[in-house]
Amino acid sequence: MDGSIKLDGKDLVTYGEKELCSIRGNDVSMIFQEPMPHLIPF
């Protein structure tokens, strides 16, 4: 199975764990489709 995931022209499939950790949260993050359960203001 072939494929690619590109960010700023760079293929993230070739990144190692250390490189992926450096972009998580800063450049790449997840937004859930149902955000309200995760935004409880308690």
Contacts in CASP RR format, 6 or more apart in sequence:
PFRMAT RR
TARGET T0000
AUTHOR 0000-0000-0000
METHOD contacts of the structure
MODEL  1
MDGSIKLDGKDLVTYGEKELCSIRGNDVSMIFQEPMPHLIPF
3 13 0 8 1.000
4 11 0 8 1.000
4 12 0 8 1.000
4 13 0 8 1.000
5 11 0 8 1.000
5 12 0 8 1.000
5 13 0 8 1.000
6 12 0 8 1.000
7 23 0 8 1.000
7 27 0 8 1.000
7 28 0 8 1.000
12 20 0 8 1.000
12 23 0 8 1.000
12 28 0 8 1.000
15 23 0 8 1.000
32 38 0 8 1.000
END
